[in-house]
Amino acid sequence: MTPNLVEWTSSEIIVEMAKCDLGISKPNEELIDAEIRVIMHHIGVCATALYCIEGYDSRISLFGVEAMLSICLLTFPHYYEKYQLSQYN
């Protein structure tokens, strides 16, 4: 079955929604690394519920991490490459 891509939300729109939530109004090209990091973290947190492990900080689920990495690669490839966010297994 072929997915209907009309119903999907692009990575650029997801980043813009996160920027709006965070009060960031700069164009993507002008964002510094710290702002990209905050945006990606916000996306990971919003993608799914956090895991709360007793005695530790909360953890973003695997789905949230995958969302952060995928959207980062699609929207900020330079940042993704600079911080070597891919793993070769």
C-alpha positions as CSV (number, residue, x, y, z in Angstrom):
1,M,0.0,0.0,0.0
2,T,1.4,3.4,-1.0
3,P,1.1,6.1,1.7
4,N,-0.8,9.3,0.9
5,L,1.9,11.9,1.3
6,V,-0.7,14.7,1.1
7,E,-1.6,13.9,4.7
8,W,2.0,14.0,6.0
9,T,3.6,17.0,7.6
10,S,7.0,18.1,6.2
11,S,10.1,18.4,8.4
12,E,10.2,22.1,7.6
13,I,6.7,22.6,9.0
14,I,7.5,20.6,12.2
15,V,10.6,22.8,12.7
16,E,8.5,26.0,12.2
17,M,5.9,24.7,14.7
18,A,8.7,24.0,17.3
19,K,10.2,27.5,16.7
20,C,6.8,29.1,17.2
21,D,6.4,27.2,20.5
22,L,9.8,28.3,21.6
23,G,9.5,31.9,20.5
24,I,12.2,31.7,17.9
25,S,11.6,33.8,14.8
26,K,14.9,33.6,13.0
27,P,15.1,32.0,9.6
28,N,16.6,28.5,9.7
29,E,19.8,29.8,7.9
30,E,20.5,32.2,10.8
31,L,20.0,29.8,13.7
32,I,23.1,29.1,15.8
33,D,23.9,25.5,17.0
34,A,22.4,26.1,20.5
35,E,19.1,27.2,19.0
36,I,19.0,24.1,16.7
37,R,19.8,21.9,19.7
38,V,16.8,23.4,21.6
39,I,14.5,23.0,18.7
40,M,15.5,19.4,18.1
41,H,15.0,18.6,21.8
42,H,11.6,20.2,21.8
43,I,10.6,18.1,18.8
44,G,11.8,14.9,20.6
45,V,9.9,15.7,23.7
46,C,6.7,16.6,21.8
47,A,7.0,13.5,19.5
48,T,6.0,11.1,22.3
49,A,5.8,10.8,26.1
50,L,8.9,10.9,28.1
51,Y,10.1,7.9,30.1
52,C,10.7,8.7,33.8
53,I,13.2,6.4,35.4
54,E,13.2,6.4,39.2
55,G,16.2,8.3,40.5
56,Y,17.2,9.6,37.0
57,D,16.1,12.4,34.7
58,S,13.4,11.7,32.2
59,R,14.4,10.1,28.9
60,I,13.0,10.7,25.4
61,S,11.7,7.5,23.9
62,L,13.2,5.8,20.9
63,F,10.5,7.2,18.7
64,G,11.3,10.8,19.9
65,V,15.0,10.3,19.2
66,E,14.3,8.9,15.8
67,A,12.1,12.0,15.0
68,M,14.8,14.4,16.2
69,L,17.5,12.7,14.1
70,S,15.4,12.4,11.0
71,I,14.1,16.0,11.1
72,C,17.6,17.3,11.9
73,L,19.0,15.4,8.9
74,L,16.3,16.7,6.6
75,T,16.3,20.3,7.8
76,F,19.8,21.0,9.2
77,P,22.2,18.6,7.4
78,H,25.2,20.7,8.2
79,Y,24.5,20.4,11.9
80,Y,23.8,16.7,11.6
81,E,27.2,16.2,9.9
82,K,29.1,18.6,12.2
83,Y,28.1,16.7,15.3
84,Q,28.3,13.2,13.6
85,L,24.8,12.2,14.6
86,S,24.8,9.2,12.3
87,Q,26.0,5.8,13.4
88,Y,27.3,3.2,11.1
89,N,26.7,-0.3,12.4
